[in-house]
Amino acid sequence: MALPNLYFAAPRNLPKPSVLQGRVVVTDVAFAATVGTSISFEKITLPLITGLGDRLAAWVDHHDHERHADYANDRRFVLATKAQHGACPEMVTPELVRQVGPIDTIMTHVDLDGLYAAAKWILGGVEPYAGADADAHAVDTRLGTPGPIATRIDHALRAKFRDDALKRAVIGFLVNGRGPGAHDDIIADAAREFAVRAEGTTALADRYAIRGRVAWVDTAGGPAFDKTDLLLAGQTRAPVSMVKDSGMLTIAAAFSSGWDFVRLLELGGGMPTRVTVPDTRFVEALRVINDAPAPTPTAAVADAD
């Protein structure tokens, strides 16, 4: 099956509207959260929405953001919270794809549920394989266990998260039947690299220090690692984990823990239980999290139709 134009993006790294051809669908790309003075919805997300104008056919996303309310009456925007939909593919339905009509470009997030959402859109809103939506849900929430197809793809993407050729291979693999061939080979090579990174993750996990509710680690000078697994390792030691890496601080807790770091750190949107801020906020973040009232755990998100 021929693929539409594909563009891979992250909330803080969006293209100029002129780069995206024809009618555009956006999947799993959150509105930018406010971080410092240079990153915000107004400076990053809004210019793309305004610049695309009528060429924006649909924007489908499941990440919490205070500016969702601005688009409640715009049929192009299908927006939810992470509590409503644990992953984006479950929001892509045959009805939505038919309603939107022909499109030329899909811009999607760089992780597994973003690529699964794009593949599902190309397939007319139908899962690329039975259980694909549940797999994406398990990977994006870290609740439950994904099947072998999604596990291998998730590992591959985490090993080479900047590799657009791999992302295209994943979508091609899902859309064209998941058989052996070039797409499968690219995914397999990246998945093998993940196994090497896993050793580095284990080594760095031994560096965790505990400060109250928080397990934190500085990765400076350490081996290659997988950030998600390193954060999860920290959460076996304390309710909240922090990873300092390359000038940034990633803070995470279990999806159903009830922690809302967006509110605590006064950010302008994002996933409540996982945020990234400049590492200059490390001392502040430790204080705020340790001084905050104990959160009320939330119920695990059910698979949505």
Phi, psi and omega per residue, in radians:
M1 nan 2.333 3.112
A2 -1.232 2.438 -3.134
L3 -1.680 2.594 2.990
P4 -1.228 3.078 2.997
N5 -1.088 2.367 -3.117
L6 -2.067 2.382 3.065
Y7 -2.354 2.293 -3.082
F8 -1.853 2.282 -2.987
A9 -2.464 2.875 3.009
A10 -2.254 2.737 -3.036
P11 -0.926 -0.584 -3.105
R12 -1.685 0.038 -3.081
N13 -2.389 1.417 -3.090
L14 -1.880 2.639 -3.120
P15 -1.411 2.928 2.937
K16 -1.226 2.555 -3.126
P17 -0.947 -0.576 -3.094
S18 -1.145 -0.353 -3.137
V19 -1.279 -0.485 -3.080
L20 -1.601 2.170 -3.013
Q21 -1.553 2.452 2.984
G22 1.061 -2.574 3.102
R23 -1.364 2.367 -2.951
V24 -2.110 2.351 2.951
V25 -1.944 2.347 3.088
V26 -1.951 2.242 3.110
T27 -2.219 2.332 2.994
D28 1.108 0.391 3.063
V29 -1.822 1.960 -3.111
A30 -1.226 2.684 2.927
F31 -1.118 2.486 -3.107
A32 -1.136 2.350 3.047
A33 -1.523 2.688 3.136
T34 -1.331 2.129 3.074
V35 -2.316 1.956 -3.102
G36 1.143 -2.525 -3.100
T37 -1.875 -0.165 -3.039
S38 -1.808 -0.225 -3.087
I39 -2.122 2.136 3.118
S40 -2.868 2.908 3.058
F41 -0.997 -0.784 -3.071
E42 -1.127 -0.575 -3.072
K43 -1.567 -0.403 -3.031
I44 -2.056 -0.953 -3.033
T45 -1.358 -0.846 -3.045
L46 -1.021 -0.723 3.120
P47 -1.051 -0.582 3.110
L48 -1.235 -0.776 3.123
I49 -1.057 -0.822 -3.127
T50 -1.148 -0.733 -3.099
G51 -1.180 -0.614 3.101
L52 -1.254 -0.630 3.122
G53 0.972 -2.265 -3.102
D54 -1.192 -0.245 3.111
R55 -1.300 -0.258 3.067
L56 -1.342 1.884 -3.085
A57 -1.466 -0.662 3.130
A58 -2.849 2.566 3.016
W59 -2.261 1.958 -3.056
V60 -2.016 2.086 -3.093
D61 -2.681 2.736 -3.044
H62 -2.253 0.466 -3.137
H63 -1.849 2.334 -3.104
D64 -1.008 2.396 3.032
H65 -2.847 2.397 -3.095
E66 -1.130 -0.381 -3.103
R67 -1.513 -0.002 3.036
H68 -0.976 -0.629 -3.087
A69 -1.045 -0.476 -3.130
D70 -1.142 -0.361 -3.033
Y71 -2.043 0.315 -3.099
A72 -1.059 -0.501 -3.097
N73 -1.822 0.187 3.109
D74 -1.795 1.931 -3.023
R75 -1.091 -0.305 3.130
R76 -1.230 -0.407 -3.035
F77 -1.754 2.063 3.079
V78 -1.970 1.672 -2.943
L79 -2.121 2.451 3.141
A80 -2.488 3.076 3.019
T81 -1.736 2.892 3.111
K82 -1.112 -0.541 3.107
A83 -1.209 -0.548 3.128
Q84 -1.344 -0.716 3.131
H85 -2.396 1.975 -3.115
G86 -1.188 -0.360 3.129
A87 -2.588 2.752 -3.034
C88 -1.316 -0.635 -3.057
P89 -0.967 -0.595 -3.130
E90 -1.138 -0.257 3.092
M91 -1.522 -0.251 -3.135
V92 -1.575 1.865 -3.073
T93 -2.013 2.785 3.061
P94 -0.984 -0.645 -3.135
E95 -1.113 -0.743 3.141
L96 -1.138 -0.783 -3.130
V97 -1.079 -0.742 3.111
R98 -1.132 -0.716 -3.118
Q99 -1.089 -0.705 -3.107
V100 -1.257 -0.663 3.114
G101 1.464 -2.901 -3.057
P102 -1.059 2.430 3.090
I103 -2.312 2.827 -3.111
D104 -1.913 -0.532 -3.027
T105 -2.408 2.449 2.953
I106 -2.017 2.139 2.985
M107 -1.823 2.139 -3.052
T108 -2.370 2.848 3.120
H109 -1.231 2.840 -2.962
V110 -1.528 -0.058 -3.075
D111 -1.689 -3.091 -3.024
L112 -1.062 -0.825 -3.058
D113 -1.232 -0.429 3.017
G114 -1.174 -0.773 3.134
L115 -1.212 -0.665 3.083
Y116 -1.123 -0.664 3.115
A117 -1.137 -0.724 3.112
A118 -1.117 -0.779 3.128
A119 -1.079 -0.726 -3.139
K120 -1.131 -0.642 3.096
W121 -1.109 -0.796 -3.141
I122 -1.041 -0.581 -3.129
L123 -1.519 0.263 3.063
G124 1.358 0.388 3.138
G125 1.582 0.188 -3.136
V126 -1.804 2.404 3.114
E127 -0.994 2.458 3.097
P128 -1.176 -0.365 2.992
Y129 -2.751 2.738 -3.134
A130 -1.045 2.194 -3.140
G131 1.613 0.058 -3.116
A132 -1.112 -0.712 3.119
D133 -1.074 -0.758 3.132
A134 -1.125 -0.655 3.094
D135 -1.093 -0.795 3.131
A136 -1.089 -0.689 3.113
H137 -1.070 -0.798 -3.123
A138 -1.121 -0.717 -3.116
V139 -1.212 -0.756 -3.021
D140 -1.338 -0.521 3.119
T141 -1.655 -0.278 -2.997
R142 1.024 0.557 3.016
L143 -1.993 2.213 -3.103
G144 1.484 -3.122 -3.074
T145 -2.107 2.065 3.093
P146 -1.231 2.790 3.103
G147 -1.310 3.101 -3.053
P148 -1.117 -0.588 3.141
I149 -1.115 -0.887 -3.100
A150 -1.204 -0.616 3.124
T151 -1.065 -0.794 -3.131
R152 -1.154 -0.732 3.129
I153 -1.148 -0.740 3.115
D154 -1.041 -0.791 3.114
H155 -1.084 -0.752 -3.134
A156 -1.066 -0.789 -3.110
L157 -1.172 -0.649 -3.140
R158 -1.261 -0.447 3.083
A159 -1.328 -0.615 -3.075
K160 -2.320 1.081 -3.008
F161 -1.228 -0.244 3.116
R162 -1.698 0.024 -3.008
D163 -1.571 1.737 -3.135
D164 -1.151 -0.531 3.101
A165 -1.094 -0.667 3.085
L166 -1.130 -0.752 -3.130
K167 -1.092 -0.712 3.078
R168 -1.122 -0.660 3.119
A169 -1.115 -0.694 3.121
V170 -1.077 -0.826 -3.138
I171 -1.135 -0.752 3.095
G172 -1.065 -0.719 3.112
F173 -1.050 -0.805 -3.101
L174 -1.225 -0.688 -3.051
V175 -1.333 -0.547 -3.010
N176 -1.858 0.495 2.909
G177 1.739 -0.046 3.018
R178 1.087 0.495 3.138
G179 -1.536 3.073 3.086
P180 -1.159 2.734 -3.139
G181 2.538 -2.887 -3.034
A182 -1.069 -0.749 -3.130
H183 -1.083 -0.805 3.139
D184 -1.095 -0.673 -3.130
D185 -1.135 -0.717 3.133
I186 -1.103 -0.744 3.127
I187 -1.135 -0.747 -3.119
A188 -1.086 -0.730 -3.141
D189 -1.079 -0.765 -3.132
A190 -1.193 -0.649 3.122
A191 -1.106 -0.622 3.085
R192 -1.138 -0.624 3.106
E193 -1.144 -0.585 3.114
F194 -1.042 -0.649 -3.136
A195 -1.046 -0.626 3.102
V196 -1.186 -0.755 3.120
R197 -1.078 -0.548 -3.118
A198 -1.046 -0.607 3.106
E199 -1.129 -0.713 3.102
G200 -1.143 -0.667 3.107
T201 -1.053 -0.776 3.137
T202 -1.079 -0.721 3.137
A203 -1.128 -0.757 -3.133
L204 -1.198 -0.545 3.140
A205 -1.060 -0.476 3.110
D206 -1.233 -0.228 -3.137
R207 -1.502 -0.154 -3.045
Y208 -0.969 2.382 2.995
A209 -1.994 2.639 -3.081
I210 -1.917 2.240 3.025
R211 -2.245 1.645 -3.128
G212 1.119 -2.070 -3.123
R213 -1.432 -0.042 -2.934
V214 -2.030 2.310 2.906
A215 -1.800 2.212 -3.098
W216 -2.310 2.656 -3.135
V217 -2.539 2.471 3.044
D218 -1.818 2.145 -3.059
T219 -1.529 0.018 -3.066
A220 -0.969 2.264 3.111
G221 1.333 0.071 -3.101
G222 -1.589 3.117 -3.130
P223 -1.348 3.004 3.001
A224 -1.043 2.523 -3.053
F225 -2.647 2.983 3.037
D226 -1.873 2.097 -3.020
K227 -1.153 -0.724 -3.125
T228 -1.056 -0.830 -3.135
D229 -1.178 -0.569 3.096
L230 -1.169 -0.715 3.069
L231 -1.099 -0.739 3.124
L232 -1.112 -0.637 3.094
A233 -1.101 -0.682 3.102
G234 -1.106 -0.608 -3.115
Q235 -1.273 -0.178 2.984
T236 -1.425 -0.209 -3.114
R237 -1.821 -0.489 -3.122
A238 -2.723 2.823 -3.118
P239 -1.075 -0.550 -3.086
V240 -2.131 2.421 3.070
S241 -2.055 2.578 3.081
M242 -2.308 2.377 3.071
V243 -2.160 2.086 3.050
K244 -1.618 2.158 -3.076
D245 -2.694 2.163 3.025
S246 0.932 0.764 3.069
G247 1.445 0.007 -3.138
M248 -2.111 2.760 3.137
L249 -2.168 2.035 3.084
T250 -1.769 2.273 -3.067
I251 -2.092 2.319 -3.072
A252 -2.586 2.678 3.011
A253 -2.508 2.948 3.138
A254 -0.993 2.517 -3.042
F255 -0.975 -0.666 -3.093
S256 -1.708 0.300 -3.049
S257 -1.276 -0.405 -3.080
G258 1.582 -0.089 3.091
W259 -1.178 2.447 3.083
D260 -2.268 1.518 -3.115
F261 -1.256 -0.408 3.063
V262 -1.065 -0.788 3.140
R263 -1.262 -0.800 -3.065
L264 -1.078 -0.662 -3.093
L265 -1.730 0.121 3.050
E266 0.981 0.918 3.087
L267 -1.677 2.791 -3.072
G268 -1.667 0.847 3.121
G269 2.061 2.967 -3.138
G270 2.195 3.136 3.116
M271 -1.329 2.152 -3.029
P272 -1.004 -0.598 -3.034
T273 -1.708 0.097 3.027
R274 -2.654 2.065 -3.131
V275 -2.374 2.818 3.048
T276 -2.269 2.275 -3.127
V277 -2.375 2.868 3.053
P278 -1.012 2.513 -3.079
D279 -1.246 -0.090 3.010
T280 -1.161 -0.245 3.133
R281 -1.645 0.198 -3.059
F282 -1.014 -0.929 -3.107
V283 -1.083 -0.757 3.108
E284 -1.049 -0.801 -3.105
A285 -1.093 -0.740 3.077
L286 -1.008 -0.814 -3.108
R287 -1.114 -0.836 -3.078
V288 -1.100 -0.761 -3.098
I289 -1.202 -0.718 -3.124
N290 -1.289 -0.430 3.129
D291 -1.572 -0.219 -3.058
A292 -1.242 2.642 3.008
P293 -1.033 2.642 3.112
A294 -1.061 2.305 -3.124
P295 -1.285 2.756 3.068
T296 -1.675 2.031 -3.129
P297 -1.004 2.544 3.118
T298 -1.775 2.781 3.066
A299 -1.207 2.541 3.082
A300 -1.056 2.482 -3.131
V301 -1.209 2.272 3.088
A302 -1.438 2.708 3.066
D303 -1.090 2.244 -3.104
A304 -1.694 2.546 3.081
D305 -1.327 nan nan
